Amino acid sequence: MEDFNDYVKNGGEPIDKNLFDLVNSLASKYDGKNQNELLMAIYKEAKRGKQAGTLTNADIDNFANMLSPFLDDKKRSMLNKIVGELKKI
């Protein structure tokens, strides 16, 4: 997977095409895997970006805001928990 940061900003603004590309990339890579494995892959990539200094809290918020409308309440709550954990890094 490319740098997580590439999917959430282009000049500081989120781009829907990048979200589509991210979802397609992850769907292909994790086809047949469960939701937890997919979430862990996203979390690990975001954590790597935070630790490298290439992913900001604003980038994480942008990504979550793009993804949130596609989720039900339970998954949105899980996403918010993950976002909170990533911002602590």
C-alpha positions as CSV (number, residue, x, y, z in Angstrom):
1,M,0.0,0.0,0.0
2,E,1.2,3.5,-0.7
3,D,1.7,6.0,2.1
4,F,-1.6,6.5,4.0
5,N,-1.1,10.3,3.8
6,D,-1.4,10.1,0.0
7,Y,-5.0,9.0,0.3
8,V,-6.2,11.8,2.6
9,K,-4.8,14.9,1.2
10,N,-3.8,16.7,-2.0
11,G,-2.8,20.2,-1.1
12,G,-4.5,19.7,2.3
13,E,-7.9,18.8,0.8
14,P,-9.4,15.3,0.7
15,I,-10.2,13.8,-2.7
16,D,-13.0,11.3,-3.2
17,K,-11.0,9.5,-6.0
18,N,-8.3,8.8,-3.5
19,L,-10.8,7.2,-1.1
20,F,-12.1,5.1,-3.9
21,D,-8.5,4.0,-4.8
22,L,-7.8,3.2,-1.1
23,V,-10.9,1.1,-0.7
24,N,-10.2,-0.8,-4.0
25,S,-6.6,-1.4,-3.0
26,L,-7.5,-2.6,0.5
27,A,-10.4,-4.7,-0.9
28,S,-8.1,-6.4,-3.3
29,K,-5.4,-7.0,-0.8
30,Y,-7.7,-8.2,1.9
31,D,-10.3,-10.1,-0.2
32,G,-11.5,-12.9,2.0
33,K,-10.1,-11.5,5.2
34,N,-12.3,-10.3,8.0
35,Q,-13.1,-6.8,9.1
36,N,-10.7,-6.8,12.0
37,E,-7.8,-7.7,9.7
38,L,-8.8,-4.8,7.4
39,L,-9.1,-2.3,10.3
40,M,-5.7,-3.5,11.7
41,A,-4.1,-2.9,8.3
42,I,-5.5,0.7,8.1
43,Y,-4.4,1.3,11.7
44,K,-0.9,0.0,11.2
45,E,-0.4,2.1,8.1
46,A,-1.7,5.2,9.8
47,K,0.4,4.6,12.8
48,R,3.5,4.2,10.6
49,G,2.6,7.6,9.0
50,K,2.1,9.3,12.4
51,Q,5.4,8.0,13.7
52,A,7.2,9.0,10.5
53,G,5.7,12.5,10.8
54,T,4.0,12.2,7.4
55,L,0.5,12.0,8.8
56,T,-1.1,14.7,10.9
57,N,-4.2,14.7,13.1
58,A,-5.9,16.9,10.5
59,D,-5.1,14.2,7.8
60,I,-6.7,11.5,10.1
61,D,-9.8,13.7,10.5
62,N,-10.1,14.2,6.8
63,F,-9.9,10.5,6.2
64,A,-12.4,9.7,8.9
65,N,-14.8,12.4,7.6
66,M,-14.6,10.9,4.1
67,L,-15.2,7.3,5.3
68,S,-17.8,8.0,8.0
69,P,-20.8,8.5,5.7
70,F,-20.3,5.0,4.4
71,L,-20.5,3.4,7.8
72,D,-23.3,2.4,10.1
73,D,-23.5,3.7,13.7
74,K,-21.5,0.8,15.2
75,K,-18.7,1.0,12.6
76,R,-18.7,4.8,12.9
77,S,-18.2,4.5,16.6
78,M,-15.3,2.1,16.0
79,L,-13.8,4.5,13.6
80,N,-14.0,7.3,16.1
81,K,-12.2,5.1,18.7
82,I,-9.4,4.3,16.2
83,V,-9.1,8.0,15.3
84,G,-8.8,8.9,19.0
85,E,-6.0,6.3,19.5
86,L,-4.1,7.4,16.4
87,K,-4.2,11.1,17.5
88,K,-2.5,10.0,20.8
89,I,0.6,8.8,18.9
